[in-house]
Amino acid sequence: MRVLVVDDQAMVREGIVLLLGLLPGIEVVGSAGDGEEAVALVAEHGPDVVLMDLRMPRCDGVEATRRIRDRHPSTQVVVLTTYADDEWLFPALRAGARGYLTKDADGSEIARAVRDVVSGQAGLSPGVQRRLLEQVTAPEPAAPGPEELPDGLTPREAEVLVLIAEGKPNAEIARELRIGPATVKTHINNLFAKTGVRDRAQAVRYAYREGLARPPAAGGRGGRSTL
């Protein structure tokens, strides 16, 4: 099994490469320090599996996973990260990762995850499996009714407004809501018309004022100015 290692910390990356070199049946074909380099090396070497870190400069692991799975569907991705919280777990899995391990995994766990994803199974740590089960079995929160939203906003328009307030561009909103970019623009135009705001900055202030979103902590990034 041909494996590419991706981690922005050189010592961690080299340690993983050394560990994998001791495991039978695994050949390390390269290593990368960020997502951009990872995508390029996958195109060059065509590995069976990428061991992917998440928080990296230039291109993080979620976006790199999405690009790799889109362009090279035969290459599987196993996330190997310090972070096991929902903020990273679910976006990584939605991007196409078939495995998810934390960095306290030992060599046998990593080897097992690599074998599992190559054979078409999921390579998930027990903790991640429990979290997914909790998510699946949790009761669905009730969607807010139209009467609960200001100015006649629909639930979908309110979702788009919240994501605007989080500073997300249209392309990311489209991916998160699984809708097309043109549909995102339609929702934005509709909510602008209903609320009387003229740009994204005013939309963000409106979302805060109506309690649809919370202002970021000091130093947070605001929304963008274009549709």
C-alpha positions as CSV (number, residue, x, y, z in Angstrom):
1,M,0.0,0.0,0.0
2,R,1.5,3.3,-1.2
3,V,1.1,6.1,1.3
4,L,1.6,9.9,1.2
5,V,2.1,11.7,4.6
6,V,0.9,15.3,5.0
7,D,1.7,17.4,8.1
8,D,2.9,20.9,8.5
9,Q,5.2,20.1,11.4
10,A,8.4,18.7,10.1
11,M,9.2,16.7,13.2
12,V,5.8,15.1,13.3
13,R,5.8,14.4,9.6
14,E,9.3,12.8,9.8
15,G,8.2,10.7,12.8
16,I,5.2,9.4,10.9
17,V,7.3,8.5,7.9
18,L,9.7,6.6,10.1
19,L,6.9,4.8,11.9
20,L,5.3,3.7,8.6
21,G,8.6,2.5,7.3
22,L,8.6,-0.1,10.0
23,L,5.2,-1.4,9.1
24,P,5.0,-4.4,6.7
25,G,3.0,-3.8,3.5
26,I,3.3,0.0,3.6
27,E,5.5,2.1,1.3
28,V,5.8,5.8,1.9
29,V,6.0,7.5,-1.5
30,G,6.4,11.0,-0.3
31,S,5.5,13.7,2.3
32,A,4.1,17.2,2.2
33,G,4.0,20.1,4.5
34,D,0.6,21.6,3.4
35,G,-2.5,20.9,1.4
36,E,-1.3,22.5,-1.8
37,E,1.8,20.4,-1.9
38,A,-0.2,17.3,-1.0
39,V,-2.6,17.8,-4.0
40,A,0.5,18.1,-6.3
41,L,2.2,15.0,-4.9
42,V,-0.9,12.9,-5.3
43,A,-1.1,13.9,-8.9
44,E,2.6,13.0,-9.3
45,H,2.8,9.7,-7.3
46,G,-0.8,8.4,-7.3
47,P,-0.7,6.9,-3.7
48,D,-3.3,4.5,-2.5
49,V,-3.8,6.5,0.8
50,V,-3.0,10.0,2.0
51,L,-2.5,10.4,5.8
52,M,-3.8,14.0,6.1
53,D,-3.3,16.6,8.9
54,L,-6.0,19.2,9.1
55,R,-4.7,22.6,10.3
56,M,-2.1,23.6,7.8
57,P,-1.0,26.8,6.0
58,R,-2.0,27.7,2.4
59,C,-4.6,24.9,2.1
60,D,-6.0,23.1,5.1
61,G,-6.6,19.3,5.2
62,V,-10.4,19.6,4.6
63,E,-9.9,21.5,1.3
64,A,-7.0,19.3,0.3
65,T,-9.1,16.2,0.9
66,R,-11.9,17.6,-1.2
67,R,-9.6,18.4,-4.1
68,I,-7.9,15.0,-3.9
69,R,-11.1,13.0,-3.8
70,D,-12.6,15.1,-6.7
71,R,-9.5,14.7,-8.9
72,H,-8.2,11.3,-7.9
73,P,-11.1,9.2,-6.6
74,S,-9.0,6.0,-6.4
75,T,-6.8,7.7,-3.7
76,Q,-8.3,7.4,-0.2
77,V,-7.8,9.9,2.6
78,V,-7.2,9.0,6.3
79,V,-7.2,12.1,8.6
80,L,-4.5,11.9,11.2
81,T,-4.9,14.9,13.5
82,T,-4.9,16.3,17.0
83,Y,-8.5,17.6,16.6
84,A,-11.4,15.2,17.1
85,D,-14.1,17.9,17.6
86,D,-17.1,18.4,15.4
87,E,-15.7,21.5,13.8
88,W,-13.1,19.4,12.0
89,L,-14.6,15.9,12.0
90,F,-17.7,16.4,10.0
91,P,-16.3,18.7,7.4
92,A,-13.4,16.3,6.8
93,L,-15.8,13.3,6.3
94,R,-18.1,15.4,4.1
95,A,-15.0,16.3,2.0
96,G,-14.4,12.6,1.3
97,A,-12.1,11.3,4.1
98,R,-12.7,7.6,4.6
99,G,-10.7,7.4,7.9
100,Y,-10.2,9.6,10.9
101,L,-7.6,9.0,13.6
102,T,-6.1,11.2,16.3
103,K,-2.4,11.5,16.7
104,D,-2.3,9.3,19.8
105,A,-3.0,6.3,17.5
106,D,-0.2,3.7,17.5
107,G,1.3,2.1,14.4
108,S,-1.1,-0.9,14.4
109,E,-4.1,1.5,14.4
110,I,-2.7,3.5,11.5
111,A,-1.9,0.4,9.6
112,R,-5.3,-1.0,10.2
113,A,-7.0,2.2,9.0
114,V,-4.9,2.2,5.9
115,R,-5.8,-1.4,5.1
116,D,-9.5,-0.7,5.9
117,V,-9.8,2.3,3.5
118,V,-8.0,0.5,0.7
119,S,-10.4,-2.5,1.0
120,G,-13.4,-0.1,0.9
121,Q,-14.2,0.1,4.6
122,A,-14.1,3.1,7.0
123,G,-10.9,3.6,9.0
124,L,-12.3,5.3,12.1
125,S,-11.0,5.4,15.6
126,P,-13.4,4.1,18.3
127,G,-13.9,7.6,19.7
128,V,-14.9,8.9,16.2
129,Q,-17.2,6.0,15.7
130,R,-19.0,6.8,19.0
131,R,-19.3,10.5,18.0
132,L,-20.8,9.6,14.6
133,L,-23.3,7.2,16.3
134,E,-24.3,10.0,18.8
135,Q,-24.8,12.4,15.9
136,V,-27.0,9.9,14.0
137,T,-29.1,8.9,16.9
138,A,-29.5,12.4,18.3
139,P,-33.1,13.8,17.9
140,E,-33.5,16.3,15.1
141,P,-33.8,19.9,16.3
142,A,-37.1,21.4,15.3
143,A,-36.8,23.8,12.4
144,P,-37.9,27.3,13.2
145,G,-41.3,28.1,11.8
146,P,-41.8,31.1,9.4
147,E,-43.4,33.0,12.2
148,E,-40.2,32.8,14.3
149,L,-38.1,34.5,11.7
150,P,-38.1,38.3,11.1
151,D,-39.3,40.1,8.0
152,G,-40.7,36.9,6.4
153,L,-37.3,35.2,6.0
154,T,-37.6,31.6,5.0
155,P,-35.5,29.0,7.1
156,R,-33.1,28.6,4.1
157,E,-32.6,32.4,3.8
158,A,-32.0,32.5,7.5
159,E,-29.3,29.8,7.1
160,V,-27.6,31.7,4.4
161,L,-27.7,34.9,6.5
162,V,-26.1,33.1,9.4
163,L,-23.3,31.8,7.2
164,I,-22.8,35.3,5.8
165,A,-22.4,36.5,9.4
166,E,-19.8,33.9,10.0
167,G,-17.8,35.4,7.1
168,K,-18.2,32.6,4.7
169,P,-18.0,33.4,0.9
170,N,-20.7,32.2,-1.5
171,A,-18.7,29.1,-2.7
172,E,-18.3,27.9,0.9
173,I,-22.0,28.5,1.6
174,A,-23.0,26.5,-1.5
175,R,-20.8,23.6,-0.4
176,E,-22.1,23.6,3.2
177,L,-25.7,23.8,2.2
178,R,-25.2,21.5,-0.8
179,I,-26.8,24.0,-3.2
180,G,-25.5,25.7,-6.3
181,P,-23.7,29.1,-6.3
182,A,-26.6,30.6,-8.3
183,T,-29.1,29.4,-5.7
184,V,-27.0,31.1,-3.0
185,K,-27.1,34.4,-4.9
186,T,-30.8,34.1,-5.3
187,H,-31.3,33.5,-1.5
188,I,-29.0,36.5,-0.8
189,N,-30.9,38.8,-3.2
190,N,-34.2,37.7,-1.6
191,L,-33.0,38.2,2.0
192,F,-31.5,41.6,1.1
193,A,-34.9,42.7,-0.4
194,K,-36.8,41.4,2.6
195,T,-34.6,42.9,5.3
196,G,-33.8,46.2,3.4
197,V,-30.0,45.7,3.7
198,R,-27.8,46.8,0.9
199,D,-24.6,44.8,1.4
200,R,-23.0,42.0,3.4
201,A,-21.8,44.3,6.1
202,Q,-25.3,45.5,6.8
203,A,-26.6,41.9,6.5
204,V,-24.1,40.9,9.3
205,R,-25.3,43.7,11.5
206,Y,-28.9,42.7,10.9
207,A,-28.2,39.1,11.8
208,Y,-26.6,40.3,15.1
209,R,-29.5,42.7,15.9
210,E,-32.2,40.1,15.3
211,G,-30.3,37.4,17.3
212,L,-29.8,35.1,14.3
213,A,-26.0,35.1,14.8
214,R,-23.6,36.0,17.5
215,P,-20.9,38.7,17.0
216,P,-17.4,37.1,16.9
217,A,-14.9,37.6,19.7
218,A,-12.5,40.6,19.4
219,G,-10.3,40.2,16.4
220,G,-12.8,38.1,14.5
221,R,-13.2,38.5,10.7
222,G,-16.2,40.1,9.2
223,G,-18.1,39.3,6.1
224,R,-17.1,40.1,2.6
225,S,-18.5,43.0,0.7
226,T,-19.6,41.4,-2.6
227,L,-22.5,39.2,-3.5
